[in-house]
Amino acid sequence: MQKFQRIIPIVLAVLTVAAMACGTAPAPAETAEPEVTPAPSPALSEIWDTPVPAVDELLYGKPVIYLYPETPTEINVQLQYNGTLDCTYPAYDNGWIVTAHPDGTLIDLHDGKEYSYLFWEGHGEANYDFTRGFVVKGKDTAAFLREKLAHMGLLPHEYNEFIVYWLPKMQNNAYNLITFQGEAYTSTAELIITPAPDSILRVFMAYKPLDAPIAIEEQPLTPFTRSGFTVIEWGGCEISNK
């Protein structure tokens, strides 16, 4: 009897090993994987050291100026730019002097030729406000710009020219952080127009390409009402991290 008692534990051990080898023994309990909470989109402060990045030698891309007087009018436009002008069209000869027509057609009084708008491009220092804006997928850039520019008051031929210029630079980015600058832009590129316009809209977009979306407060945009002699300007620039 004592022999059988000594043999039984050995037999049970052998049977257990055999059962595990055949896959019939219960497997060890699996440890449940902990749930992983997706990380939130980084805030703007994680992208830049400060929410308002300073930018040196920033290229101002194609600001254009449309003039819409109520009757054909000789107009003098002076640009006081805190930077260096790289290109103007028509030529900026201490200012532009044109005869402007209600449909926006311009006749330059220096060369007698017809133009659709006044164009300038330059580079200089700027300090833009990126505390509020919009994060837009690159593939959605055209639709976003069409909606926002129309909301702000640009006419189709104006915002289409804006989009045609900027879309190739933005649509292939994963995302774009887009803002529309106010005094941060106008204080560096002051316009002095004689006679003075009754209404003026200056739209300047500053944007930064992003690899991933970030969290940012949406920027409010105010619609513009055209009245009397109206001046419209649009332009933009791409910025990078400091």
C-alpha positions in Angstrom: 0.0 0.0 0.0 2.8 2.4 0.9 4.4 1.6 -2.5 1.3 2.6 -4.3 1.1 5.8 -2.3 4.7 6.7 -3.4 4.0 5.8 -7.0 0.7 7.8 -7.4 2.3 11.3 -7.3 4.9 10.2 -9.9 2.2 8.9 -12.3 0.1 12.0 -11.9 3.1 14.2 -12.8 3.8 12.1 -15.9 0.2 12.3 -17.0 0.2 16.1 -16.6 3.3 16.5 -18.7 1.8 14.2 -21.4 -1.4 16.1 -21.4 0.3 19.4 -21.9 2.4 18.0 -24.7 -0.9 16.9 -26.4 -2.5 20.2 -25.9 -5.2 18.9 -23.5 -4.0 20.5 -20.3 -5.5 24.0 -19.5 -3.2 26.8 -20.7 -2.0 29.4 -18.2 -4.4 32.3 -17.9 -3.6 35.2 -20.2 -2.8 38.5 -18.8 -5.2 41.2 -20.0 -3.5 44.0 -22.1 -3.9 47.4 -20.5 -6.1 49.8 -22.4 -4.2 52.5 -24.2 -5.7 56.0 -24.4 -4.7 57.8 -27.6 -2.4 60.8 -26.9 -4.1 64.1 -27.5 -3.0 66.3 -30.4 0.0 68.4 -29.3 -0.7 72.0 -28.4 0.8 74.9 -30.2 3.3 75.4 -27.4 4.7 72.0 -28.0 5.4 72.9 -31.6 6.9 76.3 -30.9 8.8 77.6 -27.9 6.4 80.6 -27.8 2.9 81.0 -29.2 3.9 84.0 -31.2 7.1 83.1 -33.2 9.3 85.8 -34.5 10.4 85.3 -38.1 13.5 86.7 -39.8 13.8 87.7 -43.4 10.3 86.5 -44.2 9.2 86.4 -47.9 5.9 88.1 -48.5 4.3 86.1 -51.3 2.5 88.1 -54.0 0.5 90.7 -52.2 -1.8 92.2 -54.9 -3.9 95.3 -54.6 -7.3 95.8 -56.5 -8.7 99.3 -56.8 -12.5 99.8 -57.4 -13.5 103.5 -57.5 -17.1 104.4 -58.3 -16.0 106.4 -61.4 -12.7 106.5 -63.3 -10.2 108.1 -60.9 -6.5 108.9 -60.9 -5.2 107.2 -57.8 -1.8 107.4 -56.1 -0.7 104.3 -54.0 2.3 104.5 -51.7 3.6 101.4 -49.9 5.6 102.0 -46.7 7.1 98.5 -46.3 9.4 97.5 -43.4 11.6 95.4 -45.6 13.1 95.2 -49.1 11.0 95.1 -52.3 12.1 92.3 -54.6 9.6 92.7 -57.4 6.8 95.0 -58.4 4.4 95.1 -61.4 3.9 97.6 -62.7 7.1 99.1 -61.7 7.0 100.9 -58.3 8.5 104.3 -59.1 8.2 106.0 -55.7 4.6 104.9 -55.8 2.0 103.7 -58.3 0.0 106.3 -60.1 -2.9 104.8 -62.1 -6.2 105.6 -63.6 -8.6 103.1 -62.0 -12.0 102.1 -63.4 -15.0 100.7 -61.5 -14.4 97.2 -62.9 -10.9 97.2 -61.4 -9.0 97.9 -64.7 -5.9 100.0 -64.1 -4.0 102.1 -66.5 -0.5 102.9 -65.3 0.3 106.6 -66.0 4.1 105.8 -66.2 3.9 103.4 -69.1 0.3 103.8 -70.4 -0.3 100.0 -70.1 -3.3 98.2 -68.7 -3.1 96.0 -65.5 -5.6 94.0 -63.4 -4.0 94.9 -60.1 -0.8 96.2 -58.4 1.6 93.5 -57.5 4.6 93.5 -55.1 6.8 91.0 -53.3 9.5 91.5 -50.7 11.3 90.2 -47.7 11.6 91.6 -44.2 11.1 90.8 -40.5 7.8 90.0 -39.0 6.3 88.8 -35.7 3.0 87.0 -36.4 0.2 85.9 -34.0 -0.4 82.1 -34.1 -2.4 81.8 -30.9 -5.6 81.2 -33.0 -6.0 79.7 -36.4 -7.1 76.7 -38.4 -5.5 73.2 -38.9 -6.4 72.0 -42.3 -5.5 68.9 -44.2 -3.4 69.7 -47.3 -6.0 68.0 -49.6 -8.7 70.2 -48.1 -6.8 73.5 -48.6 -8.7 74.6 -51.7 -12.2 74.1 -50.2 -11.1 75.8 -47.0 -9.7 78.8 -48.7 -12.6 79.2 -51.0 -15.0 79.2 -48.0 -13.1 81.5 -45.7 -12.0 84.0 -48.3 -15.6 84.3 -49.6 -16.8 84.7 -46.0 -14.3 87.5 -45.5 -15.4 89.4 -48.6 -13.3 88.4 -51.6 -15.1 88.0 -54.9 -14.7 84.8 -56.9 -12.1 86.3 -59.3 -10.1 87.6 -56.3 -10.2 84.4 -54.2 -9.6 82.2 -57.2 -6.4 84.1 -58.0 -5.4 83.7 -54.4 -6.0 79.9 -54.5 -4.3 79.4 -57.8 -1.1 81.1 -56.4 -1.1 79.4 -52.9 -2.6 75.9 -53.5 0.5 74.3 -55.2 2.5 75.3 -52.2 0.1 73.9 -49.6 -2.0 71.0 -51.0 0.8 68.4 -50.7 1.5 69.1 -47.0 -0.1 66.6 -44.5 -1.6 69.6 -42.7 -1.4 73.3 -42.7 -1.7 75.6 -39.7 -3.4 78.7 -41.3 -3.9 82.1 -39.8 -5.1 85.4 -41.2 -3.0 88.3 -39.9 -4.3 91.8 -39.1 -2.2 94.6 -37.6 0.8 92.3 -37.3 0.9 92.5 -41.1 -0.6 95.9 -41.9 1.8 97.7 -39.5 4.8 96.4 -41.5 3.3 97.2 -44.9 1.3 100.4 -44.6 -0.7 101.6 -47.6 -1.2 105.3 -48.2 -3.8 105.8 -50.9 -4.9 109.1 -52.4 -7.8 109.7 -52.6 -8.6 107.7 -49.5 -10.8 104.7 -50.0 -14.2 104.4 -48.4 -13.6 100.8 -47.5 -10.5 98.6 -47.5 -9.9 94.9 -46.9 -6.4 93.6 -46.5 -6.2 89.8 -46.3 -2.8 88.3 -45.4 -2.4 84.6 -44.7 0.5 83.2 -42.7 0.7 79.4 -42.6 3.0 76.6 -41.5 3.2 73.1 -42.8 2.6 70.4 -40.2 3.2 66.6 -40.1 0.4 66.0 -37.7 -2.6 68.1 -36.4 -2.2 70.2 -33.3 -4.7 71.7 -30.9 -5.4 75.4 -31.4 -8.3 77.8 -30.8 -10.3 78.6 -33.9 -9.8 82.2 -35.3 -12.9 84.3 -35.7 -13.2 86.0 -39.1 -15.3 89.1 -39.7 -17.2 89.6 -43.0 -16.3 92.7 -45.0 -18.9 95.1 -46.6 -17.8 97.0 -49.7 -18.9 100.6 -49.8 -17.9 103.4 -52.2 -14.3 103.4 -53.4 -13.1 100.0 -52.3 -9.6 98.6 -52.0 -8.9 94.9 -51.7 -5.5 93.3 -51.0 -4.5 89.7 -50.5 -1.1 88.1 -49.9 0.6 85.5 -47.7 3.7 83.8 -46.5 5.0 80.5 -45.3 6.8 80.4 -41.9 9.0 77.9 -40.2 10.0 77.2 -36.6 12.5 79.4 -34.8 
